[in-house]
């Protein structure tokens, strides 16, 4: 679906936001500062991805962007859940095999 280009944040707005985050980092513990920095980096990467797609003639409307931003964390959490369960099952089997070999050796 090709639509008009959505408005992008100006450089001044982005600079002001980054300055605000930098000021917040100076007065917060390390984990909060790291989270703030991560948020800035993620926003930057997201903006680059959107610009890259627009360069290829692909535009999404704000409703589609909002839906995608809500969907990504759900998909990520699902992947982590599936991966964690698979890893746990593997480790349980490995421990069970180890226990069997320990019994056999003695």
C-alpha positions in Angstrom: 0.0 0.0 0.0 1.5 3.3 -1.1 0.4 6.5 0.8 1.6 10.0 1.3 4.8 10.4 3.4 4.0 10.7 7.1 5.5 13.6 9.0 8.9 12.9 10.5 10.3 14.4 13.6 12.6 17.3 12.9 16.2 17.2 13.8 15.6 19.9 16.4 12.9 17.8 18.0 15.1 14.7 18.0 18.1 16.7 19.4 15.8 18.2 22.2 14.6 14.7 23.1 18.2 13.3 23.2 19.3 16.2 25.4 16.4 15.5 27.7 17.3 11.9 27.9 21.0 12.7 28.5 20.0 15.1 31.4 17.8 12.3 32.9 20.7 9.9 32.6 22.9 12.2 34.7 20.5 11.9 37.7 19.5 8.2 37.5 21.1 4.9 38.4 23.0 3.0 35.8 20.1 0.7 34.8 17.8 3.6 34.3 20.4 5.4 32.2 21.0 2.3 30.1 17.2 1.9 29.6 17.0 5.5 28.4 19.9 5.1 26.1 18.4 1.9 24.7 15.2 3.7 24.0 17.1 6.4 22.0 18.9 3.8 20.0 15.7 1.8 19.3 13.9 5.0 18.2 16.9 5.8 15.9 17.0 2.3 14.4 13.2 2.4 13.9 13.4 5.8 12.1 16.2 4.4 9.9 14.1 1.4 9.0 11.1 3.5 8.1 13.2 5.9 6.0 14.8 2.9 4.2 11.4 1.5 3.4 10.2 4.9 2.2 13.2 5.1 -0.1 11.9 1.9 -1.7 8.4 3.5 -2.1 6.8 1.7 0.9 4.8 3.8 3.3 2.7 2.8 6.2 0.0 4.9 7.8 0.1 5.8 11.5 -2.5 3.1 12.3 -0.4 0.4 10.7 2.7 1.7 12.5 0.8 1.6 15.8 -0.4 -1.9 15.2 3.1 -3.1 14.3 4.7 -1.5 17.4 2.1 -3.4 19.5 2.7 -6.6 17.7 6.5 -6.8 17.8 6.8 -7.2 21.6 4.1 -9.9 21.6 6.0 -11.8 18.9 9.3 -11.3 20.7 7.8 -12.6 24.0 6.3 -15.6 22.2 9.7 -16.4 20.7 11.4 -16.1 24.1 8.7 -18.3 25.7 9.0 -21.0 23.0 12.8 -20.9 23.1 12.9 -21.0 26.9 10.5 -24.0 27.0 12.6 -25.8 24.4 15.8 -25.1 26.3 14.3 -26.2 29.6 13.1 -29.5 28.0 16.6 -30.1 26.6 18.3 -29.4 29.9 15.8 -31.7 31.8 16.5 -34.5 29.3 20.3 -33.9 29.6 20.1 -34.0 33.4 18.0 -37.2 33.3 20.5 -38.9 31.0 23.3 -37.7 33.3 21.5 -39.3 36.3 21.1 -42.6 34.4 24.7 -42.7 33.5 25.7 -41.9 37.1 23.6 -44.9 38.3 25.0 -47.2 35.6 28.6 -46.3 36.5 28.2 -47.1 40.2 
